[in-house]
């Protein structure tokens, strides 16, 4: 298909497709002349993934570029190892980083740190304490405390139990053979759009509870 057909298939304008190609998000088509290229169903799938990560997932162009580079095996991150190491790299890329950056954990309230350490120990979670997921939880709880919203911390185990159920569903999808996509892409989709789905379902359940 030509670029206009690709755009119609995905609801994306030709200038936007060309921008994605320039930014390294979408591979170029196969040249058939000096100013014409052909695109395949693989381009359709990748373009839909890019739109989902940017528009629904809220990721930056730079982050999506890094993700698709790992998916394509073109990044140094994927060269450190295969399989698990590659998935670990994608997990880090897809996760929201703490606003304070890598040093955010050092400025955290010691009481919040103790609370999250205790939670991880109770639930036998083995995520590294210096990793972005741990730091993000600490940062959010610190902010809630500053807003005098301590009831979130009081109910942290209820939130953790719900998170474990969602993580179990993610793990089941990751190892599923029913999808036509590979485990690396399934991980990205679960980490980005799965989080959005969980948030939307939570709002739906909350709305149903208040109006029922």
N, CA, C and O of each residue as an XYZ file, in Angstrom:
848
protein
N       0.842     -1.192      0.000
C       0.000      0.000      0.000
C       0.881      1.246      0.000
O       2.030      1.210      0.440
N       0.322      2.352     -0.502
C       1.047      3.614     -0.485
C       0.792      4.336      0.836
O      -0.030      3.910      1.646
N       1.511      5.434      1.032
C       1.446      6.125      2.321
C       0.044      6.665      2.605
O      -0.392      6.678      3.756
N      -0.666      7.113      1.561
C      -2.023      7.611      1.764
C      -2.949      6.492      2.221
O      -3.819      6.707      3.064
N      -2.762      5.296      1.664
C      -3.572      4.150      2.073
C      -3.249      3.741      3.515
O      -4.141      3.385      4.285
N      -1.978      3.797      3.861
C      -1.570      3.513      5.240
C      -2.236      4.489      6.192
O      -2.741      4.096      7.243
N      -2.235      5.766      5.820
C      -2.870      6.777      6.659
C      -4.351      6.531      6.837
O      -4.879      6.662      7.941
N      -5.037      6.168      5.732
C      -6.480      5.911      5.825
C      -6.765      4.689      6.693
O      -7.744      4.672      7.439
N      -5.919      3.675      6.601
C      -6.118      2.455      7.392
C      -6.009      2.717      8.890
O      -6.650      2.044      9.697
N      -5.185      3.710      9.253
C      -4.915      3.968     10.679
C      -5.487      5.298     11.168
O      -5.372      5.620     12.351
N      -6.099      6.068     10.276
C      -6.639      7.356     10.684
C      -5.564      8.369     11.021
O      -5.724      9.170     11.942
N      -4.458      8.336     10.269
C      -3.318      9.222     10.519
C      -3.005      9.972      9.231
O      -3.032      9.391      8.147
N      -2.711     11.255      9.351
C      -2.408     12.043      8.161
C      -1.037     11.683      7.601
O      -0.170     11.185      8.319
N      -0.856     11.940      6.316
C       0.439     11.672      5.674
C       1.574     12.467      6.323
O       2.637     11.895      6.560
N       1.399     13.766      6.623
C       2.488     14.493      7.302
C       2.866     13.870      8.651
O       4.039     13.860      9.024
N       1.876     13.355      9.375
C       2.174     12.723     10.666
C       2.966     11.445     10.472
O       3.908     11.180     11.219
N       2.599     10.654      9.482
C       3.350      9.425      9.193
C       4.798      9.768      8.846
O       5.726      9.122      9.333
N       4.988     10.776      8.013
C       6.344     11.183      7.640
C       7.123     11.664      8.859
O       8.327     11.427      8.962
N       6.445     12.336      9.778
C       7.091     12.775     11.022
C       7.531     11.563     11.852
O       8.644     11.543     12.377
N       6.663     10.557     11.969
C       7.023      9.355     12.721
C       8.227      8.658     12.089
O       9.088      8.136     12.798
N       8.287      8.648     10.775
C       9.433      8.029     10.096
C      10.712      8.817     10.381
O      11.754      8.232     10.679
N      10.628     10.154     10.289
C      11.810     10.989     10.573
C      12.291     10.811     12.002
O      13.494     10.836     12.264
N      11.351     10.629     12.931
C      11.709     10.504     14.342
C      12.151      9.093     14.717
O      12.506      8.843     15.869
N      12.132      8.179     13.767
C      12.587      6.823     14.043
C      11.566      5.952     14.738
O      11.918      4.900     15.272
N      10.301      6.365     14.746
C       9.254      5.555     15.372
C       8.731      4.491     14.412
O       8.415      3.374     14.822
N       8.642      4.843     13.144
C       8.085      3.959     12.123
C       9.141      3.707     11.056
O       9.735      4.659     10.548
N       9.387      2.453     10.706
C      10.388      2.200      9.650
C       9.890      2.711      8.302
O       8.688      2.679      8.039
N      10.782      3.177      7.455
C      10.358      3.653      6.133
C       9.840      2.512      5.282
O      10.158      1.346      5.514
N       9.035      2.868      4.289
C       8.542      1.863      3.364
C       9.615      1.466      2.358
O      10.696      2.053      2.315
N       9.297      0.462      1.553
C      10.226      0.004      0.517
C      10.095      0.908     -0.705
O       9.024      1.018     -1.302
N      11.189      1.543     -1.062
C      11.160      2.479     -2.188
C      10.863      1.748     -3.496
O      11.480      0.732     -3.817
N       9.901      2.294     -4.241
C       9.587      1.767     -5.568
C       9.984      2.748     -6.662
O      10.020      2.393     -7.840
N      10.281      3.984     -6.269
C      10.794      5.008     -7.179
C      11.431      6.073     -6.312
O      11.507      5.912     -5.094
N      11.889      7.159     -6.915
C      12.577      8.193     -6.144
C      11.658      8.887     -5.146
O      12.137      9.429     -4.150
N      10.354      8.883     -5.387
C       9.442      9.591     -4.485
C       8.225      8.753     -4.101
O       7.211      9.303     -3.670
N       8.310      7.436     -4.251
C       7.220      6.539     -3.884
C       7.753      5.387     -3.045
O       8.858      4.891     -3.267
N       6.944      4.973     -2.077
C       7.327      3.829     -1.243
C       6.097      2.978     -0.977
O       4.966      3.465     -0.997
N       6.336      1.714     -0.730
C       5.262      0.783     -0.415
C       5.333      0.387      1.060
O       6.411      0.229      1.633
N       4.154      0.232      1.649
C       4.056     -0.119      3.064
C       3.261     -1.415      3.201
O       2.466     -1.762      2.328
N       3.482     -2.119      4.299
C       2.873     -3.430      4.511
C       1.977     -3.416      5.745
O       1.837     -2.396      6.420
N       1.378     -4.563      6.023
C       0.555     -4.710      7.224
C       1.386     -4.539      8.492
O       0.859     -4.152      9.535
N       2.686     -4.826      8.404
C       3.552     -4.579      9.565
C       3.592     -3.090      9.899
O       3.627     -2.719     11.073
N       3.588     -2.237      8.878
C       3.543     -0.795      9.111
C       2.213     -0.385      9.738
O       2.170      0.492     10.600
N       1.140     -1.017      9.305
C      -0.182     -0.728      9.895
C      -0.158     -1.042     11.384
O      -0.597     -0.240     12.208
N       0.363     -2.226     11.720
C       0.408     -2.621     13.133
C       1.296     -1.681     13.948
O       0.914     -1.250     15.036
N       2.484     -1.363     13.418
C       3.386     -0.491     14.156
C       2.790      0.906     14.320
O       2.927      1.520     15.378
N       2.136      1.405     13.287
C       1.545      2.739     13.374
C       0.439      2.768     14.419
O       0.311      3.745     15.157
N      -0.352      1.721     14.488
C      -1.401      1.651     15.520
C      -0.795      1.575     16.918
O      -1.321      2.175     17.856
N       0.303      0.844     17.061
C       0.989      0.767     18.351
C       1.532      2.131     18.747
O       1.384      2.549     19.895
N       2.158      2.826     17.806
C       2.710      4.154     18.085
C       1.612      5.101     18.554
O       1.772      5.803     19.552
N       0.501      5.115     17.830
C      -0.615      5.996     18.212
C      -1.119      5.659     19.610
O      -1.403      6.555     20.404
N      -1.229      4.369     19.910
C      -1.728      3.963     21.222
C      -0.800      4.428     22.335
O      -1.254      4.941     23.358
N       0.506      4.245     22.132
C       1.464      4.632     23.173
C       1.507      6.147     23.361
O       1.631      6.635     24.484
N       1.404      6.887     22.257
C       1.460      8.350     22.336
C       0.161      8.938     22.858
O       0.171      9.772     23.763
N      -0.962      8.504     22.288
C      -2.237      9.171     22.565
C      -2.947      8.610     23.789
O      -3.401      9.373     24.642
N      -3.050      7.291     23.890
C      -3.698      6.699     25.061
C      -2.726      6.554     26.217
O      -3.071      6.823     27.367
N      -1.502      6.125     25.905
C      -0.518      5.916     26.964
C       0.120      7.179     27.476
O       0.656      7.194     28.584
N       0.075      8.267     26.678
C       0.645      9.533     27.121
C       2.160      9.553     27.159
O       2.740     10.388     27.853
N       2.824      8.655     26.428
C       4.278      8.632     26.422
C       4.825      9.704     25.486
O       4.141     10.148     24.564
N       6.048     10.108     25.733
C       6.707     11.080     24.867
C       7.225     10.403     23.612
O       7.374      9.182     23.572
N       7.500     11.203     22.580
C       8.069     10.672     21.346
C       9.412      9.995     21.635
O       9.703      8.932     21.087
N      10.222     10.606     22.488
C      11.532     10.034     22.813
C      11.392      8.667     23.476
O      12.156      7.747     23.181
N      10.408      8.537     24.378
C      10.241      7.257     25.061
C       9.721      6.188     24.100
O      10.151      5.036     24.154
N       8.798      6.574     23.225
C       8.290      5.607     22.241
C       9.409      5.191     21.295
O       9.492      4.024     20.911
N      10.271      6.132     20.915
C      11.406      5.797     20.048
C      12.300      4.752     20.720
O      12.738      3.798     20.076
N      12.566      4.934     21.998
C      13.411      3.978     22.723
C      12.730      2.615     22.814
O      13.386      1.580     22.695
N      11.423      2.615     23.024
C      10.683      1.353     23.134
C      10.710      0.588     21.817
O      10.999     -0.608     21.802
N      10.412      1.270     20.705
C      10.381      0.549     19.424
C      11.784      0.108     19.011
O      11.934     -0.885     18.299
N      12.814      0.839     19.452
C      14.182      0.405     19.167
C      14.474     -0.923     19.847
O      15.100     -1.803     19.255
N      14.024     -1.070     21.083
C      14.223     -2.341     21.778
C      13.379     -3.437     21.134
O      13.838     -4.567     20.969
N      12.141     -3.095     20.770
C      11.291     -4.082     20.099
C      11.933     -4.582     18.814
O      11.806     -5.754     18.460
N      12.621     -3.688     18.123
C      13.273     -4.054     16.873
C      14.675     -4.612     17.065
O      15.324     -5.007     16.097
N      15.146     -4.649     18.308
C      16.475     -5.175     18.575
C      17.586     -4.273     18.106
O      18.683     -4.737     17.797
N      17.301     -2.947     18.050
C      18.292     -2.009     17.532
C      18.927     -1.168     18.623
O      19.725     -0.277     18.331
N      18.585     -1.436     19.874
C      19.081     -0.595     20.957
C      20.188     -1.290     21.723
O      20.230     -2.519     21.793
N      21.078     -0.507     22.293
C      22.127     -1.074     23.151
C      21.531     -1.814     24.331
O      22.129     -2.753     24.859
N      20.307     -1.369     24.753
C      19.679     -2.030     25.883
C      19.433     -3.499     25.572
O      19.607     -4.358     26.436
N      19.028     -3.789     24.340
C      18.726     -5.172     23.987
C      19.987     -5.986     23.754
O      19.934     -7.215     23.730
N      21.119     -5.316     23.583
C      22.369     -6.028     23.314
C      23.033     -6.529     24.595
O      23.993     -7.298     24.537
N      22.522     -6.094     25.762
C      23.117     -6.542     27.009
C      22.799     -8.013     27.265
O      23.484     -8.672     28.047
N      21.797     -8.508     26.630
C      21.389     -9.886     26.836
C      20.103    -10.134     26.104
O      19.550     -9.226     25.484
N      19.628    -11.337     26.167
C      18.409    -11.687     25.478
C      17.323    -12.005     26.483
O      17.569    -12.083     27.687
N      16.109    -12.189     25.967
C      15.019    -12.655     26.809
C      14.720    -11.737     27.959
O      14.231    -10.625     27.763
N      15.016    -12.199     29.182
C      14.639    -11.479     30.390
C      15.248    -10.086     30.441
O      14.579     -9.138     30.851
N      16.512     -9.945     30.030
C      17.154     -8.627     30.077
C      16.457     -7.654     29.144
O      16.300     -6.477     29.469
N      16.044     -8.140     28.000
C      15.345     -7.288     27.035
C      13.987     -6.861     27.596
O      13.585     -5.708     27.438
N      13.287     -7.778     28.245
C      11.998     -7.449     28.842
C      12.169     -6.482     30.012
O      11.344     -5.590     30.209
N      13.238     -6.660     30.785
C      13.512     -5.729     31.889
C      13.723     -4.312     31.359
O      13.248     -3.344     31.953
N      14.433     -4.197     30.242
C      14.672     -2.888     29.643
C      13.364     -2.238     29.230
O      13.171     -1.039     29.434
N      12.461     -3.023     28.648
C      11.166     -2.490     28.235
C      10.316     -2.102     29.435
O       9.597     -1.104     29.392
N      10.394     -2.882     30.502
C       9.631     -2.574     31.718
C      10.025     -1.207     32.257
O       9.167     -0.412     32.644
N      11.326     -0.937     32.281
C      11.818      0.351     32.767
C      11.375      1.481     31.846
O      10.948      2.535     32.316
N      11.475      1.263     30.533
C      11.106      2.304     29.574
C       9.624      2.628     29.643
O       9.245      3.793     29.521
N       8.780      1.624     29.836
C       7.337      1.829     29.801
C       6.799      2.404     31.111
O       5.715      2.987     31.129
N       7.543      2.246     32.203
C       7.053      2.698     33.504
C       7.241      4.201     33.663
O       8.232      4.755     33.188
N       6.289      4.872     34.334
C       6.480      6.299     34.613
C       7.617      6.503     35.601
O       7.682      5.830     36.630
N       8.494      7.412     35.293
C       9.639      7.686     36.165
C       9.229      8.617     37.289
O       8.342      9.449     37.098
N       9.857      8.503     38.474
C       9.574      9.456     39.538
C       9.953     10.861     39.102
O      10.953     11.057     38.411
N       9.141     11.847     39.511
C       9.360     13.215     39.068
C      10.704     13.759     39.527
O      11.300     14.599     38.853
N      11.174     13.292     40.650
C      12.443     13.776     41.164
C      13.650     13.108     40.535
O      14.787     13.428     40.881
N      13.415     12.176     39.610
C      14.524     11.506     38.971
C      15.108     10.414     39.848
O      14.503     10.038     40.852
N      16.284      9.895     39.482
C      16.890      8.778     40.220
C      17.181      9.081     41.689
O      17.245      8.165     42.509
N      17.355     10.351     42.022
C      17.692     10.696     43.410
C      16.454     10.993     44.254
O      16.579     11.381     45.416
N      15.254     10.815     43.680
C      14.026     11.146     44.409
C      13.923     10.372     45.713
O      13.422     10.896     46.708
N      14.394      9.130     45.718
C      14.275      8.293     46.901
C      15.073      8.855     48.071
O      14.717      8.624     49.227
N      16.153      9.594     47.787
C      17.001     10.127     48.851
C      16.323     11.254     49.618
O      16.652     11.500     50.778
N      15.382     11.938     48.980
C      14.697     13.050     49.657
C      13.353     12.642     50.244
O      12.606     13.490     50.731
N      13.041     11.353     50.202
C      11.745     10.883     50.681
C      11.662     10.940     52.200
O      12.678     10.899     52.893
N      10.443     11.035     52.702
C      10.188     10.981     54.139
C      10.576      9.587     54.644
O      10.103      8.590     54.097
N      11.413      9.495     55.662
C      11.830      8.173     56.166
C      10.651      7.301     56.579
O      10.715      6.076     56.477
N       9.563      7.939     57.052
C       8.388      7.153     57.448
C       7.732      6.495     56.229
O       7.248      5.366     56.306
N       7.724      7.214     55.110
C       7.170      6.639     53.889
C       8.039      5.494     53.402
O       7.533      4.448     52.996
N       9.354      5.697     53.445
C      10.263      4.623     53.054
C      10.034      3.374     53.901
O       9.985      2.260     53.380
N       9.897      3.569     55.193
C       9.682      2.436     56.095
C       8.369      1.734     55.773
O       8.291      0.506     55.813
N       7.346      2.506     55.456
C       6.041      1.932     55.125
C       6.124      1.059     53.872
O       5.564     -0.037     53.833
N       6.829      1.556     52.846
C       6.914      0.811     51.587
C       7.837     -0.396     51.740
O       7.569     -1.453     51.169
N       8.918     -0.250     52.502
C       9.776     -1.400     52.773
C       8.969     -2.502     53.476
O       9.067     -3.677     53.120
N       8.179     -2.111     54.469
C       7.382     -3.083     55.225
C       6.338     -3.734     54.329
O       6.091     -4.936     54.429
N       5.724     -2.940     53.452
C       4.732     -3.485     52.518
C       5.372     -4.535     51.613
O       4.828     -5.624     51.434
N       6.528     -4.201     51.044
C       7.210     -5.134     50.154
C       7.581     -6.422     50.883
O       7.497     -7.512     50.316
N       7.987     -6.290     52.131
C       8.359     -7.481     52.905
C       7.129     -8.333     53.212
O       7.179     -9.557     53.099
N       6.021     -7.689     53.602
C       4.796     -8.427     53.919
C       4.299     -9.224     52.718
O       3.820    -10.349     52.855
N       4.420     -8.629     51.562
C       3.831     -9.236     50.371
C       4.871    -10.007     49.544
O       4.578    -10.486     48.449
N       6.076    -10.113     50.084
C       7.160    -10.855     49.406
C       7.424    -10.313     48.009
O       7.626    -11.074     47.063
N       7.421     -8.996     47.892
C       7.767     -8.351     46.632
C       9.277     -8.168     46.598
O       9.885     -7.771     47.593
N       9.870     -8.456     45.466
C      11.327     -8.424     45.366
C      11.836     -7.361     44.402
O      12.976     -7.441     43.943
N      11.016     -6.374     44.089
C      11.467     -5.275     43.222
C      12.577     -4.517     43.937
O      12.485     -4.305     45.146
N      13.626     -4.102     43.224
C      14.746     -3.405     43.884
C      14.312     -2.088     44.513
O      13.550     -1.320     43.925
N      14.812     -1.844     45.720
C      14.439     -0.630     46.434
C      14.983      0.627     45.768
O      14.507      1.727     46.048
N      15.977      0.481     44.889
C      16.510      1.646     44.180
C      15.957      1.739     42.754
O      16.460      2.513     41.940
N      14.927      0.952     42.459
C      14.342      0.961     41.123
C      13.245      2.004     40.978
O      12.768      2.546     41.976
N      12.840      2.292     39.739
C      11.834      3.334     39.497
C      10.456      3.003     40.049
O       9.732      3.910     40.461
N      10.068      1.719     40.071
C       8.737      1.373     40.583
C       8.642      1.673     42.080
O       7.669      2.269     42.541
N       9.659      1.255     42.829
C       9.691      1.516     44.271
C       9.682      3.026     44.529
O       8.934      3.518     45.373
N      10.521      3.745     43.791
C      10.621      5.197     43.984
C       9.303      5.892     43.665
O       8.927      6.861     44.326
N       8.604      5.393     42.650
C       7.336      6.005     42.269
C       6.302      5.851     43.372
O       5.572      6.794     43.674
N       6.234      4.669     43.978
C       5.295      4.441     45.082
C       5.616      5.366     46.251
O       4.720      5.978     46.832
N       6.893      5.462     46.589
C       7.311      6.332     47.689
C       6.949      7.786     47.387
O       6.433      8.495     48.251
N       7.215      8.217     46.183
C       6.947      9.601     45.797
C       5.453      9.932     45.887
O       5.074     10.994     46.383
N       4.610      9.014     45.404
C       3.161      9.259     45.455
C       2.672      9.290     46.892
O       1.884     10.162     47.257
N       3.125      8.353     47.712
C       2.692      8.346     49.114
C       3.179      9.582     49.857
O       2.463     10.122     50.700
N       4.396     10.032     49.550
C       4.895     11.270     50.145
C       3.997     12.447     49.786
O       3.651     13.258     50.646
N       3.625     12.535     48.527
C       2.767     13.628     48.070
C       1.399     13.555     48.741
O       0.854     14.578     49.156
N       0.844     12.346     48.850
C      -0.447     12.192     49.532
C      -0.343     12.633     50.991
O      -1.264     13.249     51.528
N       0.777     12.315     51.622
C       0.972     12.751     53.003
C       1.029     14.260     53.130
O       0.473     14.830     54.069
N       1.707     14.915     52.179
C       1.779     16.373     52.189
C       0.393     17.009     52.006
O       0.144     18.124     52.463
N      -0.491     16.285     51.335
C      -1.864     16.768     51.131
C      -2.790     16.355     52.268
O      -4.001     16.567     52.199
N      -2.218     15.768     53.311
C      -2.974     15.290     54.475
C      -3.974     14.205     54.082
O      -5.064     14.105     54.646
N      -3.573     13.392     53.097
C      -4.427     12.289     52.640
C      -3.827     10.960     53.141
O      -3.498     10.075     52.351
N      -3.697     10.851     54.434
C      -3.026      9.695     55.013
C      -3.855      8.421     54.927
O      -3.332      7.330     55.154
N      -5.141      8.541     54.602
C      -5.985      7.351     54.534
C      -5.561      6.419     53.399
O      -5.865      5.227     53.428
N      -4.859      6.962     52.396
C      -4.344      6.086     51.339
C      -3.307      5.128     51.917
O      -3.323      3.933     51.619
N      -2.414      5.650     52.736
C      -1.403      4.803     53.368
C      -2.045      3.794     54.317
O      -1.568      2.667     54.454
N      -3.129      4.207     54.970
C      -3.820      3.298     55.884
C      -4.431      2.105     55.144
O      -4.621      1.035     55.722
N      -4.728      2.300     53.887
C      -5.363      1.242     53.080
C      -4.410      0.666     52.038
O      -4.847      0.099     51.036
N      -3.123      0.812     52.274
C      -2.137      0.435     51.268
C      -2.193     -1.056     50.925
O      -1.921     -1.437     49.787
N      -2.542     -1.896     51.893
C      -2.590     -3.329     51.591
C      -3.751     -3.677     50.669
O      -3.650     -4.607     49.869
N      -4.851     -2.940     50.774
C      -5.983     -3.173     49.869
C      -5.589     -2.804     48.442
O      -5.905     -3.523     47.495
N      -4.891     -1.667     48.299
C      -4.407     -1.280     46.976
C      -3.381     -2.296     46.458
O      -3.366     -2.628     45.272
N      -2.535     -2.778     47.355
C      -1.503     -3.740     46.953
C      -2.132     -5.050     46.486
O      -1.660     -5.656     45.524
N      -3.181     -5.485     47.154
C      -3.858     -6.725     46.755
C      -4.458     -6.591     45.358
O      -4.362     -7.507     44.541
N      -5.078     -5.438     45.091
C      -5.633     -5.199     43.759
C      -4.520     -5.165     42.712
O      -4.685     -5.669     41.601
N      -3.378     -4.561     43.079
C      -2.243     -4.494     42.160
C      -1.702     -5.885     41.856
O      -1.317     -6.160     40.719
N      -1.666     -6.759     42.845
C      -1.191     -8.122     42.631
C      -2.094     -8.872     41.652
O      -1.611     -9.633     40.813
N      -3.399     -8.654     41.762
C      -4.324     -9.305     40.834
C      -4.085     -8.809     39.411
O      -4.077     -9.597     38.465
N      -3.890     -7.497     39.264
C      -3.625     -6.931     37.938
C      -2.303     -7.446     37.395
O      -2.203     -7.768     36.211
N      -1.282     -7.529     38.251
C       0.025     -8.028     37.819
C      -0.058     -9.489     37.403
O       0.619     -9.905     36.463
N      -0.884    -10.273     38.094
C      -1.064    -11.678     37.723
C      -1.719    -11.791     36.353
O      -1.356    -12.655     35.554
N      -2.692    -10.911     36.081
C      -3.329    -10.903     34.761
C      -2.308    -10.517     33.684
O      -2.299    -11.088     32.593
N      -1.446     -9.539     34.006
C      -0.384     -9.150     33.066
C       0.530    -10.336     32.758
O       0.873    -10.585     31.602
N       0.918    -11.063     33.809
C       1.828    -12.195     33.627
C       1.185    -13.278     32.762
O       1.848    -13.905     31.936
N      -0.122    -13.488     32.967
C      -0.831    -14.484     32.158
C      -0.852    -14.077     30.689
O      -0.644    -14.907     29.804
N      -1.105    -12.789     30.437
C      -1.110    -12.292     29.065
C       0.278    -12.362     28.440
O       0.421    -12.685     27.261
N       1.295    -12.060     29.233
C       2.671    -12.053     28.730
C       3.071    -13.419     28.190
O       3.801    -13.520     27.204
N       2.585    -14.467     28.847
C       2.975    -15.823     28.457
C       1.912    -16.505     27.601
O       2.005    -17.701     27.322
N       0.914    -15.750     27.190
C      -0.146    -16.320     26.365
C       0.345    -16.535     24.942
O       1.116    -15.736     24.410
N      -0.114    -17.629     24.330
C       0.234    -17.903     22.936
C      -0.914    -17.559     21.992
O      -0.827    -17.804     20.788
N      -2.004    -16.985     22.545
C      -3.179    -16.693     21.726
C      -3.028    -15.397     20.941
O      -3.755    -15.170     19.974
N      -2.087    -14.541     21.350
C      -1.882    -13.267     20.661
C      -0.873    -13.440     19.537
O       0.062    -14.235     19.635
N      -1.081    -12.675     18.461
C      -0.148    -12.736     17.353
C       1.120    -11.942     17.581
O       2.061    -12.050     16.796
N       1.168    -11.150     18.631
C       2.343    -10.338     18.925
C       3.280    -11.091     19.866
O       2.873    -12.037     20.540
N       4.535    -10.660     19.901
C       5.522    -11.303     20.751
C       5.434    -10.830     22.191
O       4.739     -9.856     22.482
N       6.142    -11.518     23.110
C       6.080    -11.155     24.526
C       6.586     -9.750     24.820
O       6.090     -9.099     25.739
N       7.570     -9.268     24.055
C       8.099     -7.930     24.309
C       7.026     -6.871     24.063
O       6.848     -5.962     24.874
N       6.320     -6.990     22.954
C       5.261     -6.016     22.681
C       4.111     -6.164     23.662
O       3.517     -5.167     24.072
N       3.790     -7.397     24.044
C       2.711     -7.599     25.024
C       3.072     -6.953     26.350
O       2.204     -6.407     27.031
N       4.344     -7.010     26.723
C       4.777     -6.378     27.965
C       4.570     -4.869     27.908
O       4.071     -4.271     28.861
N       4.954     -4.254     26.790
C       4.784     -2.806     26.644
C       3.315     -2.430     26.716
O       2.941     -1.485     27.410
N       2.491     -3.169     26.001
C       1.060     -2.869     25.985
C       0.462     -3.026     27.387
O      -0.348     -2.203     27.814
N       0.860     -4.079     28.099
C       0.346     -4.284     29.457
C       0.798     -3.169     30.389
O       0.018     -2.674     31.202
N       2.070     -2.775     30.267
C       2.612     -1.752     31.166
C       2.003     -0.382     30.915
O       1.779      0.381     31.854
N       1.732     -0.065     29.648
C       1.240      1.276     29.308
C      -0.285      1.305     29.230
O      -0.937      2.016     29.995
N      -0.849      0.532     28.304
C      -2.294      0.562     28.136
C      -3.007     -0.236     29.230
O      -4.141      0.079     29.590
N      -2.343     -1.269     29.759
C      -2.938     -1.996     30.881
C      -3.154     -1.091     32.076
O      -4.183     -1.181     32.744
N      -2.190     -0.216     32.355
C      -2.352      0.744     33.447
C      -3.516      1.685     33.179
O      -4.288      2.000     34.085
N      -3.643      2.136     31.925
C      -4.753      3.016     31.570
C      -6.088      2.288     31.709
O      -7.065      2.863     32.188
N      -6.129      1.026     31.290
C      -7.355      0.234     31.414
C      -7.740      0.057     32.880
O      -8.904      0.212     33.248
N      -6.751     -0.268     33.712
C      -7.023     -0.455     35.134
C      -7.555      0.824     35.761
O      -8.491      0.784     36.561
N      -6.964      1.955     35.403
C      -7.421      3.233     35.927
C      -8.851      3.541     35.482
O      -9.665      4.015     36.274
N      -9.150      3.265     34.201
C     -10.498      3.524     33.690
C     -11.521      2.607     34.359
O     -12.619      3.047     34.697
N     -11.166      1.330     34.551
C     -12.070      0.404     35.225
C     -12.307      0.822     36.673
O     -13.412      0.684     37.198
N     -11.263      1.332     37.306
C     -11.422      1.804     38.687
C     -12.421      2.951     38.749
O     -13.281      2.993     39.628
N     -12.296      3.901     37.784
C     -13.240      5.018     37.751
C     -14.653      4.533     37.465
O     -15.618      5.035     38.042
N     -14.770      3.542     36.561
C     -16.094      2.995     36.238
C     -16.711      2.336     37.468
O     -17.891      2.536     37.759
N     -15.913      1.550     38.189
C     -16.415      0.880     39.392
C     -16.798      1.895     40.455
O     -17.812      1.737     41.136
N     -15.985      2.941     40.599
C     -16.271      3.981     41.586
C     -17.561      4.720     41.253
O     -18.371      5.011     42.133
N     -17.739      5.020     39.963
C     -18.965      5.687     39.523
C     -20.173      4.811     39.767
O     -21.215      5.295     40.211
N     -20.043      3.507     39.476
C     -21.153      2.581     39.695
C     -21.505      2.487     41.169
O     -22.680      2.392     41.526
N     -20.477      2.512     42.037
C     -20.711      2.406     43.472
C     -21.433      3.627     44.021
O     -22.240      3.505     44.943
N     -21.153      4.810     43.463
C     -21.759      6.033     43.975
C     -23.139      6.315     43.385
O     -23.920      7.074     43.959
N     -23.442      5.696     42.224
C     -24.725      5.951     41.588
C     -25.698      4.786     41.707
O     -26.878      4.908     41.378
N     -25.176      3.634     42.191
C     -26.016      2.446     42.254
C     -26.991      2.485     43.422
O     -27.770      1.550     43.608
